[in-house]
Amino acid sequence: MTMKCPKCGKEMQTGYLQTDKIMAFNQHIHKLSLHPKDENDVLIVNNMINGANFKGAICKDCGLITFDYTNINVKE
């Protein structure tokens, strides 16, 4: 499956975004902890042992990465 980048329109490469331990999307940079401090912050991964794998796509031209954070620990 090919995907066009929503930012620059070039072709994206599909693959897996892999993380270890904690990953969050926060409204502001947190200096000590990634855990949510605001109602709009999202703790995506909190797994100290296994980390997580997400199916996604990367645009090597502009640097945009897309992934579905609800589709955690995809296995091949």
N, CA, C and O atoms as a GROMACS GRO file, in nm:
protein
  304
    1MET      N    1   0.085  -0.118   0.000
    1MET     CA    2   0.000   0.000   0.000
    1MET      C    3   0.089   0.125   0.000
    1MET      O    4   0.179   0.137   0.083
    2THR      N    5   0.064   0.214  -0.092
    2THR     CA    6   0.140   0.339  -0.095
    2THR      C    7   0.056   0.451  -0.038
    2THR      O    8  -0.067   0.446  -0.041
    3MET      N    9   0.123   0.550   0.013
    3MET     CA   10   0.054   0.663   0.074
    3MET      C   11   0.127   0.791   0.036
    3MET      O   12   0.250   0.797   0.038
    4LYS      N   13   0.051   0.892   0.000
    4LYS     CA   14   0.107   1.022  -0.031
    4LYS      C   15   0.115   1.104   0.098
    4LYS      O   16   0.023   1.102   0.180
    5CYS      N   17   0.223   1.176   0.114
    5CYS     CA   18   0.242   1.260   0.232
    5CYS      C   19   0.140   1.374   0.233
    5CYS      O   20   0.127   1.446   0.134
    6PRO      N   21   0.068   1.392   0.344
    6PRO     CA   22  -0.030   1.500   0.351
    6PRO      C   23   0.036   1.639   0.361
    6PRO      O   24  -0.032   1.740   0.343
    7LYS      N   25   0.166   1.642   0.388
    7LYS     CA   26   0.237   1.771   0.402
    7LYS      C   27   0.297   1.817   0.270
    7LYS      O   28   0.280   1.932   0.230
    8CYS      N   29   0.370   1.726   0.201
    8CYS     CA   30   0.441   1.768   0.079
    8CYS      C   31   0.393   1.698  -0.048
    8CYS      O   32   0.429   1.739  -0.158
    9GLY      N   33   0.312   1.591  -0.034
    9GLY     CA   34   0.257   1.522  -0.149
    9GLY      C   35   0.345   1.413  -0.209
    9GLY      O   36   0.304   1.346  -0.303
   10LYS      N   37   0.466   1.395  -0.155
   10LYS     CA   38   0.555   1.290  -0.206
   10LYS      C   39   0.513   1.155  -0.148
   10LYS      O   40   0.431   1.147  -0.057
   11GLU      N   41   0.572   1.048  -0.204
   11GLU     CA   42   0.538   0.913  -0.158
   11GLU      C   43   0.603   0.884  -0.022
   11GLU      O   44   0.718   0.920   0.003
   12MET      N   45   0.525   0.819   0.066
   12MET     CA   46   0.574   0.782   0.198
   12MET      C   47   0.615   0.636   0.200
   12MET      O   48   0.560   0.555   0.125
   13GLN      N   49   0.711   0.603   0.284
   13GLN     CA   50   0.755   0.465   0.303
   13GLN      C   51   0.682   0.408   0.424
   13GLN      O   52   0.681   0.469   0.531
   14THR      N   53   0.620   0.290   0.408
   14THR     CA   54   0.550   0.228   0.520
   14THR      C   55   0.647   0.145   0.602
   14THR      O   56   0.750   0.099   0.552
   15GLY      N   57   0.613   0.125   0.728
   15GLY     CA   58   0.697   0.047   0.818
   15GLY      C   59   0.641   0.052   0.959
   15GLY      O   60   0.520   0.056   0.978
   16TYR      N   61   0.730   0.052   1.056
   16TYR     CA   62   0.689   0.047   1.196
   16TYR      C   63   0.762   0.154   1.277
   16TYR      O   64   0.884   0.167   1.268
   17LEU      N   65   0.687   0.228   1.354
   17LEU     CA   66   0.744   0.319   1.452
   17LEU      C   67   0.760   0.236   1.579
   17LEU      O   68   0.662   0.184   1.633
   18GLN      N   69   0.883   0.223   1.626
   18GLN     CA   70   0.909   0.141   1.744
   18GLN      C   71   0.957   0.231   1.858
   18GLN      O   72   1.034   0.325   1.836
   19THR      N   73   0.912   0.202   1.977
   19THR     CA   74   0.948   0.282   2.092
   19THR      C   75   0.983   0.192   2.210
   19THR      O   76   0.945   0.075   2.215
   20ASP      N   77   1.054   0.249   2.302
   20ASP     CA   78   1.096   0.177   2.422
   20ASP      C   79   1.046   0.255   2.543
   20ASP      O   80   1.074   0.374   2.556
   21LYS      N   81   0.974   0.191   2.629
   21LYS     CA   82   0.928   0.242   2.758
   21LYS      C   83   0.813   0.341   2.749
   21LYS      O   84   0.697   0.299   2.752
   22ILE      N   85   0.839   0.471   2.738
   22ILE     CA   86   0.732   0.571   2.746
   22ILE      C   87   0.733   0.659   2.620
   22ILE      O   88   0.839   0.701   2.573
   23MET      N   89   0.613   0.687   2.568
   23MET     CA   90   0.599   0.781   2.458
   23MET      C   91   0.471   0.860   2.482
   23MET      O   92   0.368   0.804   2.518
   24ALA      N   93   0.479   0.991   2.463
   24ALA     CA   94   0.363   1.077   2.488
   24ALA      C   95   0.356   1.187   2.384
   24ALA      O   96   0.456   1.227   2.326
   25PHE      N   97   0.233   1.236   2.361
   25PHE     CA   98   0.212   1.356   2.282
   25PHE      C   99   0.158   1.461   2.379
   25PHE      O  100   0.046   1.448   2.428
   26ASN      N  101   0.238   1.562   2.405
   26ASN     CA  102   0.202   1.664   2.504
   26ASN      C  103   0.192   1.801   2.440
   26ASN      O  104   0.262   1.831   2.344
   27GLN      N  105   0.106   1.884   2.494
   27GLN     CA  106   0.088   2.020   2.444
   27GLN      C  107   0.213   2.105   2.465
   27GLN      O  108   0.241   2.195   2.386
   28HIS      N  109   0.286   2.077   2.572
   28HIS     CA  110   0.408   2.152   2.605
   28HIS      C  111   0.517   2.052   2.639
   28HIS      O  112   0.488   1.938   2.675
   29ILE      N  113   0.642   2.093   2.628
   29ILE     CA  114   0.753   2.005   2.663
   29ILE      C  115   0.756   1.986   2.813
   29ILE      O  116   0.754   2.082   2.890
   30HIS      N  117   0.760   1.859   2.856
   30HIS     CA  118   0.770   1.825   2.997
   30HIS      C  119   0.916   1.795   3.026
   30HIS      O  120   0.978   1.713   2.958
   31LYS      N  121   0.971   1.860   3.127
   31LYS     CA  122   1.114   1.844   3.155
   31LYS      C  123   1.147   1.723   3.240
   31LYS      O  124   1.254   1.664   3.223
   32LEU      N  125   1.060   1.682   3.331
   32LEU     CA  126   1.091   1.572   3.421
   32LEU      C  127   1.018   1.442   3.390
   32LEU      O  128   1.074   1.334   3.409
   33SER      N  129   0.896   1.451   3.343
   33SER     CA  130   0.816   1.331   3.319
   33SER      C  131   0.732   1.351   3.194
   33SER      O  132   0.684   1.462   3.168
   34LEU      N  133   0.713   1.244   3.118
   34LEU     CA  134   0.628   1.252   2.999
   34LEU      C  135   0.481   1.230   3.030
   34LEU      O  136   0.396   1.245   2.941
   35HIS      N  137   0.450   1.195   3.152
   35HIS     CA  138   0.311   1.167   3.188
   35HIS      C  139   0.223   1.291   3.171
   35HIS      O  140   0.269   1.403   3.196
   36PRO      N  141   0.098   1.273   3.128
   36PRO     CA  142   0.008   1.384   3.099
   36PRO      C  143  -0.010   1.479   3.217
   36PRO      O  144  -0.028   1.437   3.332
   37LYS      N  145  -0.005   1.608   3.185
   37LYS     CA  146  -0.030   1.711   3.285
   37LYS      C  147  -0.151   1.796   3.246
   37LYS      O  148  -0.206   1.868   3.329
   38ASP      N  149  -0.191   1.786   3.122
   38ASP     CA  150  -0.300   1.866   3.067
   38ASP      C  151  -0.404   1.768   3.010
   38ASP      O  152  -0.369   1.657   2.971
   39GLU      N  153  -0.530   1.809   3.006
   39GLU     CA  154  -0.635   1.719   2.955
   39GLU      C  155  -0.616   1.684   2.808
   39GLU      O  156  -0.670   1.583   2.762
   40ASN      N  157  -0.540   1.764   2.732
   40ASN     CA  158  -0.515   1.735   2.592
   40ASN      C  159  -0.389   1.652   2.568
   40ASN      O  160  -0.362   1.613   2.455
   41ASP      N  161  -0.311   1.624   2.673
   41ASP     CA  162  -0.193   1.539   2.662
   41ASP      C  163  -0.237   1.393   2.645
   41ASP      O  164  -0.339   1.352   2.699
   42VAL      N  165  -0.158   1.316   2.569
   42VAL     CA  166  -0.192   1.176   2.544
   42VAL      C  167  -0.070   1.090   2.578
   42VAL      O  168   0.036   1.106   2.518
   43LEU      N  169  -0.085   0.999   2.673
   43LEU     CA  170   0.017   0.900   2.702
   43LEU      C  171  -0.004   0.785   2.605
   43LEU      O  172  -0.100   0.708   2.618
   44ILE      N  173   0.086   0.772   2.508
   44ILE     CA  174   0.070   0.675   2.402
   44ILE      C  175   0.120   0.538   2.445
   44ILE      O  176   0.054   0.437   2.420
   45VAL      N  177   0.236   0.533   2.510
   45VAL     CA  178   0.295   0.407   2.557
   45VAL      C  179   0.345   0.426   2.698
   45VAL      O  180   0.411   0.526   2.729
   46ASN      N  181   0.315   0.330   2.784
   46ASN     CA  182   0.369   0.327   2.920
   46ASN      C  183   0.396   0.180   2.954
   46ASN      O  184   0.325   0.119   3.034
   47ASN      N  185   0.499   0.126   2.890
   47ASN     CA  186   0.532  -0.015   2.907
   47ASN      C  187   0.682  -0.027   2.932
   47ASN      O  188   0.761  -0.025   2.838
   48MET      N  189   0.720  -0.037   3.057
   48MET     CA  190   0.861  -0.034   3.095
   48MET      C  191   0.939  -0.156   3.047
   48MET      O  192   1.062  -0.152   3.046
   49ILE      N  193   0.873  -0.264   3.007
   49ILE     CA  194   0.945  -0.386   2.970
   49ILE      C  195   0.954  -0.404   2.818
   49ILE      O  196   1.063  -0.424   2.764
   50ASN      N  197   0.841  -0.397   2.749
   50ASN     CA  198   0.838  -0.434   2.608
   50ASN      C  199   0.841  -0.320   2.508
   50ASN      O  200   0.872  -0.344   2.391
   51GLY      N  201   0.810  -0.200   2.547
   51GLY     CA  202   0.797  -0.094   2.448
   51GLY      C  203   0.675  -0.118   2.362
   51GLY      O  204   0.580  -0.184   2.405
   52ALA      N  205   0.676  -0.065   2.239
   52ALA     CA  206   0.559  -0.080   2.152
   52ALA      C  207   0.599  -0.066   2.006
   52ALA      O  208   0.701  -0.006   1.973
   53ASN      N  209   0.516  -0.122   1.918
   53ASN     CA  210   0.533  -0.113   1.773
   53ASN      C  211   0.404  -0.061   1.712
   53ASN      O  212   0.295  -0.108   1.745
   54PHE      N  213   0.417   0.036   1.623
   54PHE     CA  214   0.301   0.094   1.556
   54PHE      C  215   0.324   0.090   1.406
   54PHE      O  216   0.430   0.129   1.358
   55LYS      N  217   0.225   0.042   1.329
   55LYS     CA  218   0.233   0.048   1.184
   55LYS      C  219   0.218   0.193   1.144
   55LYS      O  220   0.129   0.263   1.194
   56GLY      N  221   0.304   0.239   1.054
   56GLY     CA  222   0.298   0.380   1.015
   56GLY      C  223   0.368   0.405   0.883
   56GLY      O  224   0.397   0.313   0.807
   57ALA      N  225   0.393   0.532   0.857
   57ALA     CA  226   0.459   0.573   0.733
   57ALA      C  227   0.547   0.694   0.760
   57ALA      O  228   0.516   0.776   0.846
   58ILE      N  229   0.657   0.702   0.685
   58ILE     CA  230   0.750   0.815   0.699
   58ILE      C  231   0.774   0.879   0.563
   58ILE      O  232   0.787   0.810   0.462
   59CYS      N  233   0.781   1.010   0.562
   59CYS     CA  234   0.818   1.083   0.441
   59CYS      C  235   0.963   1.126   0.460
   59CYS      O  236   0.994   1.210   0.544
   60LYS      N  237   1.052   1.068   0.380
   60LYS     CA  238   1.193   1.100   0.392
   60LYS      C  239   1.226   1.234   0.328
   60LYS      O  240   1.337   1.285   0.345
   61ASP      N  241   1.131   1.292   0.254
   61ASP     CA  242   1.154   1.423   0.192
   61ASP      C  243   1.131   1.538   0.290
   61ASP      O  244   1.211   1.632   0.295
   62CYS      N  245   1.021   1.532   0.367
   62CYS     CA  246   0.992   1.644   0.458
   62CYS      C  247   1.000   1.606   0.606
   62CYS      O  248   0.995   1.694   0.692
   63GLY      N  249   1.012   1.475   0.635
   63GLY     CA  250   1.030   1.432   0.773
   63GLY      C  251   0.904   1.397   0.850
   63GLY      O  252   0.911   1.365   0.968
   64LEU      N  253   0.789   1.403   0.786
   64LEU     CA  254   0.664   1.374   0.855
   64LEU      C  255   0.650   1.224   0.879
   64LEU      O  256   0.677   1.143   0.790
   65ILE      N  257   0.607   1.187   1.000
   65ILE     CA  258   0.578   1.048   1.034
   65ILE      C  259   0.432   1.041   1.075
   65ILE      O  260   0.385   1.123   1.153
   66THR      N  261   0.359   0.942   1.022
   66THR     CA  262   0.220   0.921   1.062
   66THR      C  263   0.206   0.780   1.116
   66THR      O  264   0.269   0.686   1.067
   67PHE      N  265   0.124   0.766   1.220
   67PHE     CA  266   0.095   0.633   1.275
   67PHE      C  267  -0.034   0.640   1.355
   67PHE      O  268  -0.074   0.746   1.403
   68ASP      N  269  -0.099   0.524   1.370
   68ASP     CA  270  -0.223   0.513   1.446
   68ASP      C  271  -0.188   0.467   1.586
   68ASP      O  272  -0.157   0.349   1.607
   69TYR      N  273  -0.192   0.557   1.683
   69TYR     CA  274  -0.150   0.521   1.818
   69TYR      C  275  -0.248   0.430   1.890
   69TYR      O  276  -0.217   0.380   1.998
   70THR      N  277  -0.365   0.406   1.833
   70THR     CA  278  -0.459   0.311   1.894
   70THR      C  279  -0.430   0.168   1.849
   70THR      O  280  -0.482   0.073   1.907
   71ASN      N  281  -0.347   0.153   1.746
   71ASN     CA  282  -0.312   0.022   1.692
   71ASN      C  283  -0.174  -0.017   1.744
   71ASN      O  284  -0.076  -0.018   1.669
   72ILE      N  285  -0.167  -0.050   1.874
   72ILE     CA  286  -0.040  -0.075   1.942
   72ILE      C  287   0.002  -0.221   1.932
   72ILE      O  288  -0.082  -0.312   1.927
   73ASN      N  289   0.132  -0.242   1.930
   73ASN     CA  290   0.196  -0.374   1.930
   73ASN      C  291   0.155  -0.460   1.813
   73ASN      O  292   0.114  -0.575   1.830
   74VAL      N  293   0.167  -0.405   1.695
   74VAL     CA  294   0.144  -0.479   1.572
   74VAL      C  295   0.251  -0.587   1.562
   74VAL      O  296   0.369  -0.561   1.586
   75LYS      N  297   0.211  -0.708   1.527
   75LYS     CA  298   0.304  -0.819   1.512
   75LYS      C  299   0.304  -0.862   1.366
   75LYS      O  300   0.200  -0.861   1.300
   76GLU      N  301   0.421  -0.901   1.315
   76GLU     CA  302   0.430  -0.950   1.177
   76GLU      C  303   0.439  -1.099   1.176
   76GLU      O  304   0.447  -1.160   1.069
   0.00000   0.00000   0.00000
